[in-house]
Amino acid sequence: MKKTLLFLSLIVGLFVFESCGDDDSGPSGLALEGTLWTQISFNYTSCDNPDNNGSGTLVCTPQNCITALFENGTVTYTEVEDGDSSVLTLPVSITPTSFSAFGQTATYAIVGDTLTASSEFDGCDLVEVYVGSN
């Protein structure tokens, strides 16, 4: 259940990205375009159901990893869990401070190679942290 919730949080919460560095930008002129991010932590707080509050630190390995790739107006989420992978590609709308998909919007900030995304998900405040490979 926690892994499924984590993957769903990725879908909603990851709609927030930009690339590393001040001068980098992709073909769309948005720094997020053409970037790949790897999730390293999540934190659920203020949940309607207090049992859903929780946090975790993630280490990407060939057996377990969550990534998000932004390119050509889409975001592709890949989750590898116990060696099995799931891929989901969605259209995404990106601004300099937020992104939207599935009618959900998340805000984000990038400092160095770290992306922090904040959103509401499943009755909780969700903060996710990612590192960039660029």
PyMOL commands that set and color helices and strands:
alter all, ss='L'
color gray80, all
select helices_A, chain A and resi 2-13+50-52
alter helices_A, ss='H'
color red, helices_A
select strands_A, chain A and resi 35-45+54-57+65-71+74-81+84-91+93-94+98-101+104-111+114-121+124-132
alter strands_A, ss='S'
color yellow, strands_A
deselect
rebuild
show_as cartoon
